[in-house]
Amino acid sequence: MKLTEITYDDAIPVDGYGPGFFRIGGEVFEGPTLVHPNGAGPWGGYEDLQALVALKESIDVVFVGTGKDIAHPPAAFKQALEAAGFGVEPMSSPSACRTYNVLVSEGRRIALALIPV
């Protein structure tokens, strides 16, 4: 099997996660975290729509990591993001991290809104 190293250009990859934290671009973030190609930082959870809407010009899809297991985000949260023009894809946080890394390495315009496992 041939292995190919993934490059992220200017994007920041998710390096790992554990109980209550995410390691992104070598930095540890505790609690809910927002990740996008240009940065990462604390996120206020489902009530914090402004942080995501502020990314409107730079992303098309938001992966919502719902914690250890897949769950539906609150309907109002999803509807507000869709009204702002985003695709919204809920999945478990581990799946969201892996999928984000693959797609951001391809230059896709995506963000992660993560709830810790």
C-alpha positions as CSV (number, residue, x, y, z in Angstrom):
1,M,0.0,0.0,0.0
2,K,1.3,3.4,-0.9
3,L,0.8,6.1,1.7
4,T,0.5,9.7,0.7
5,E,1.1,12.5,3.1
6,I,-1.8,14.9,3.4
7,T,-1.0,18.6,3.1
8,Y,-3.4,21.3,4.4
9,D,-1.9,24.4,2.8
10,D,-3.2,27.2,5.0
11,A,-6.0,25.2,6.7
12,I,-5.7,23.9,10.3
13,P,-6.3,20.2,10.8
14,V,-7.9,18.5,13.7
15,D,-5.0,16.5,15.3
16,G,-7.1,14.6,18.0
17,Y,-9.8,14.7,20.5
18,G,-10.7,13.2,23.9
19,P,-13.1,13.6,26.8
20,G,-14.0,17.3,26.8
21,F,-11.2,18.6,24.4
22,F,-10.0,18.9,20.9
23,R,-6.4,19.2,19.6
24,I,-6.4,21.5,16.6
25,G,-3.3,22.6,14.8
26,G,-1.3,21.6,17.8
27,E,-3.4,23.6,20.3
28,V,-5.8,22.2,22.8
29,F,-9.3,23.6,23.1
30,E,-11.6,22.5,25.9
31,G,-15.4,22.5,25.5
32,P,-17.4,23.3,22.3
33,T,-15.0,24.4,19.6
34,L,-15.4,26.1,16.2
35,V,-12.9,25.1,13.5
36,H,-12.6,26.6,10.0
37,P,-9.8,26.8,7.4
38,N,-8.4,30.0,8.9
39,G,-8.6,29.3,12.6
40,A,-10.1,27.6,15.6
41,G,-11.4,28.7,18.9
42,P,-14.0,28.3,21.6
43,W,-17.7,28.1,20.5
44,G,-20.7,29.0,22.5
45,G,-22.7,25.9,21.4
46,Y,-26.0,25.8,19.6
47,E,-27.0,29.3,20.8
48,D,-23.9,30.8,19.2
49,L,-25.1,31.3,15.6
50,Q,-23.2,34.6,15.1
51,A,-19.8,32.9,15.2
52,L,-20.9,30.7,12.3
53,V,-22.8,33.3,10.3
54,A,-19.7,35.5,10.4
55,L,-18.0,32.8,8.2
56,K,-20.6,33.2,5.5
57,E,-18.2,34.5,2.9
58,S,-15.6,31.8,3.5
59,I,-17.5,28.5,3.9
60,D,-20.4,26.6,2.3
61,V,-21.0,23.7,4.7
62,V,-20.9,23.3,8.4
63,F,-20.2,19.9,9.9
64,V,-21.9,19.7,13.3
65,G,-20.1,17.3,15.6
66,T,-22.8,16.3,18.1
67,G,-20.6,14.6,20.7
68,K,-19.9,10.9,21.1
69,D,-23.0,9.8,19.1
70,I,-24.8,11.3,16.2
71,A,-27.8,13.4,17.2
72,H,-30.0,16.0,15.6
73,P,-29.0,19.6,16.4
74,P,-31.8,21.8,17.6
75,A,-34.2,22.6,14.7
76,A,-33.9,26.4,15.2
77,F,-30.1,26.1,14.9
78,K,-30.2,24.1,11.7
79,Q,-32.9,26.3,10.2
80,A,-31.0,29.5,11.0
81,L,-27.8,28.2,9.3
82,E,-29.7,27.0,6.3
83,A,-31.4,30.4,6.0
84,A,-28.0,31.9,6.0
85,G,-27.1,29.8,3.0
86,F,-25.1,27.0,4.7
87,G,-25.4,23.3,4.2
88,V,-25.6,21.6,7.6
89,E,-24.3,18.1,8.2
90,P,-24.7,16.6,11.7
91,M,-22.6,13.6,12.7
92,S,-20.7,12.4,15.7
93,S,-17.8,14.6,16.6
94,P,-15.2,11.9,15.8
95,S,-16.7,11.4,12.3
96,A,-16.9,15.2,11.8
97,C,-13.2,15.6,12.7
98,R,-12.1,12.9,10.3
99,T,-14.3,14.1,7.4
100,Y,-13.3,17.7,8.0
101,N,-9.6,16.8,7.7
102,V,-10.1,15.0,4.4
103,L,-12.2,17.7,2.8
104,V,-10.2,20.6,4.0
105,S,-7.1,19.0,2.6
106,E,-8.9,19.1,-0.8
107,G,-9.5,22.8,-0.4
108,R,-13.2,22.6,0.4
109,R,-14.9,25.5,2.1
110,I,-16.1,23.9,5.3
111,A,-16.3,24.5,9.0
112,L,-16.7,22.4,12.1
113,A,-19.0,23.2,15.1
114,L,-17.9,20.6,17.7
115,I,-19.5,19.4,20.9
116,P,-16.9,17.3,22.9
117,V,-17.1,13.6,23.4
